[in-house]
Amino acid sequence: MKKLKSVKKYSLLVLTFFMFLQCKKQESKELESRVDDLPYYNEASFTPKWIDKNSNKLKDFHKIPKFEFINQNGKIVSDKTFDNKIYVTDFFFTTCPGICPIMTKNMHMIQEAFQNDNSILMLSHSVTPTKDSVPQLKKYAIEKNIGANWHLVTGKKQEIYDLGRSSYFVENDLGEPKGIDDFLHTENFILIDKNKHIRGIYNGLNKNSVKQLIADIKTLQKS
């Protein structure tokens, strides 16, 4: 009887071990990119455009324009900061009680995945820039353990909103153009390549979507 119990216990341990290995294998698969190269995007519907990276079409294709803001350390952050860099951008505000804490937590996944890689940056724009002063952003950065490769920026509200809606296409206007008085709030993370082209949009509230984003960054690094 004791021998039978031991055999059952051993079998259960073996089964548990193989289930653990299977889960790890499945997790690794989730981190694989879906394609060998990523599409390009140039409008709010985020319809993928499959273009060869050496094509002349990219010369006139949509790019993120020039911008200039101030980060949590009081330093100027501009489009030049991201020259020859891959970066992920989003829009948030420090006093947000809802989706922003989840987005920040998930952005940490990207920070941790590329913590020793200075070619990968993160850029979070405050959508309440008059409230999110440099000291407020610094306080938030310390509280959330935000590293050197992650810029929290403030600046002119009009410029931030225009950039979010017209350049990153982070917010679906459902056919109704929005103005400066319409609050900009979105859970989207946008992936930008070294040439300022948009290469992906991801749900910043969904861990699996962020894992896919990390995998897609690795694909961009190879291209």
C-alpha positions in Angstrom: 0.0 0.0 0.0 2.8 2.4 1.0 4.6 1.5 -2.2 1.5 2.3 -4.3 1.2 5.7 -2.6 4.9 6.4 -3.3 4.4 5.5 -7.0 1.4 7.8 -7.3 3.2 10.7 -5.5 6.2 10.2 -7.9 3.9 10.2 -10.9 2.2 13.4 -9.8 5.6 15.1 -9.3 6.7 14.0 -12.8 3.4 15.2 -14.3 3.7 18.6 -12.5 7.3 19.0 -13.8 6.4 18.4 -17.4 3.4 20.7 -17.1 5.8 23.4 -15.8 8.1 22.8 -18.8 5.2 23.0 -21.2 4.1 26.3 -19.7 7.6 27.7 -20.0 7.8 26.5 -23.6 4.4 28.2 -24.3 5.6 31.4 -22.7 8.7 31.4 -24.9 6.5 31.0 -28.0 4.5 34.0 -27.0 7.7 36.1 -27.0 8.5 35.2 -30.6 7.6 37.8 -33.2 4.7 37.0 -35.5 6.7 37.9 -38.7 10.3 38.3 -39.9 9.7 42.0 -40.5 7.1 44.5 -39.3 4.7 46.5 -41.3 4.5 50.3 -41.5 1.6 52.5 -40.5 0.6 56.0 -41.7 -2.9 56.7 -40.6 -5.4 56.3 -37.7 -7.0 53.0 -38.9 -3.6 51.4 -38.4 -3.9 49.4 -41.7 -0.6 47.7 -42.1 1.5 48.6 -45.1 4.1 46.0 -46.1 7.0 47.9 -47.7 10.5 46.8 -48.3 12.9 48.7 -46.0 15.0 49.7 -49.1 12.0 50.9 -51.1 11.8 54.5 -52.3 8.3 54.6 -51.0 9.6 55.2 -47.5 11.2 58.5 -48.5 7.8 60.2 -48.4 6.1 57.8 -45.9 4.7 59.2 -42.7 7.3 59.9 -40.0 7.1 61.4 -36.5 7.8 65.1 -36.9 10.1 67.4 -34.9 9.2 67.9 -31.3 10.7 69.3 -28.1 9.6 68.8 -24.5 11.1 68.7 -21.0 11.7 65.5 -19.1 11.6 64.6 -15.4 15.2 65.7 -14.9 14.5 69.1 -16.4 16.4 68.3 -19.6 15.2 68.9 -23.2 14.0 65.8 -25.0 13.4 66.2 -28.7 13.1 64.1 -31.8 16.9 64.3 -32.0 17.1 62.4 -28.7 15.6 59.4 -30.6 17.9 59.5 -33.6 19.0 56.0 -34.5 16.9 54.7 -31.6 13.9 52.4 -31.3 11.4 53.7 -28.9 8.0 53.0 -27.4 5.7 55.9 -26.6 2.4 56.5 -24.7 0.3 59.2 -23.1 -0.5 59.4 -19.4 -0.8 61.7 -16.4 0.7 61.2 -12.9 -2.6 61.6 -10.9 -4.5 59.1 -13.1 -6.3 56.6 -10.8 -7.4 54.3 -13.6 -5.5 52.9 -16.5 -2.2 54.8 -16.1 -0.8 52.8 -13.1 -1.4 49.6 -15.2 0.2 51.1 -18.2 3.2 52.2 -16.2 3.6 48.7 -14.7 3.5 47.2 -18.1 5.9 49.7 -19.6 8.2 48.5 -16.8 8.3 45.1 -18.6 9.9 46.9 -21.6 12.3 48.7 -19.3 13.4 45.5 -17.7 13.7 43.6 -21.0 16.1 46.2 -22.4 17.6 47.6 -19.2 21.2 47.3 -20.5 20.4 48.4 -24.1 20.7 52.2 -24.7 19.4 51.8 -28.2 15.9 51.2 -26.8 14.1 54.1 -25.2 10.6 54.9 -23.8 8.7 58.2 -24.0 5.6 59.0 -21.9 3.8 62.3 -22.6 1.8 63.9 -19.9 -1.7 64.9 -21.1 -2.1 67.3 -18.1 1.2 69.2 -18.6 0.1 72.2 -16.5 -0.2 69.9 -13.5 2.6 67.6 -14.3 5.5 69.9 -13.7 9.1 68.8 -13.8 9.2 68.2 -10.0 5.9 66.3 -10.2 7.3 64.1 -13.0 10.5 63.6 -11.0 8.5 62.5 -7.9 6.5 60.1 -10.1 9.7 58.7 -11.6 11.2 58.0 -8.2 8.0 56.4 -6.9 7.7 54.2 -10.0 11.4 53.3 -10.3 11.7 54.8 -13.8 15.2 54.5 -15.2 17.4 56.6 -17.4 16.1 55.2 -20.7 12.5 56.2 -19.9 11.6 59.9 -20.4 8.5 61.4 -18.8 7.8 64.7 -20.6 5.8 67.8 -20.1 5.4 70.8 -22.4 2.7 72.8 -24.3 -0.6 71.0 -24.2 -1.5 71.9 -27.8 1.8 70.4 -29.1 1.4 67.2 -27.0 -2.2 66.7 -28.1 -1.5 67.4 -31.8 1.5 65.0 -31.7 -0.6 62.3 -30.1 -3.6 62.6 -32.4 -2.0 63.6 -35.7 1.4 61.9 -35.6 1.1 58.8 -33.4 -2.6 58.3 -34.1 -3.1 57.0 -30.5 -6.7 58.0 -30.3 -9.6 56.9 -32.5 -11.8 60.0 -33.1 -14.7 57.9 -34.5 -15.1 60.4 -37.3 -15.4 63.3 -34.9 -12.3 65.5 -34.9 -11.3 66.5 -31.3 -9.9 69.8 -30.1 -7.7 70.9 -27.2 -10.6 70.8 -24.8 -11.3 67.2 -25.5 -9.3 65.1 -23.1 -6.6 62.9 -24.7 -6.6 59.5 -22.9 -5.6 56.2 -24.5 -4.1 52.8 -23.4 -2.1 52.4 -26.6 1.6 51.9 -26.8 3.2 52.9 -30.1 6.4 51.4 -31.5 8.7 53.7 -33.5 11.7 52.5 -35.5 15.1 54.2 -35.9 13.8 56.2 -38.9 10.8 57.6 -37.0 8.3 55.3 -38.7 5.4 53.8 -36.8 5.8 50.0 -36.8 3.2 48.8 -34.3 0.3 49.6 -31.9 -0.3 47.6 -28.7 -2.7 47.5 -25.8 -0.7 48.9 -22.9 -3.2 47.3 -20.4 -2.6 43.7 -21.7 0.6 41.9 -20.7 0.5 39.5 -23.6 0.2 42.5 -26.0 3.3 44.1 -24.3 5.2 40.8 -24.6 4.4 40.9 -28.3 5.7 44.4 -28.4 9.0 43.3 -26.7 9.3 40.5 -29.3 8.7 43.0 -32.1 11.4 45.3 -30.8 13.8 42.4 -31.1 12.7 41.9 -34.7 13.4 45.5 -35.5 16.8 45.2 -34.0 17.6 42.5 -36.5 16.4 44.4 -39.5 
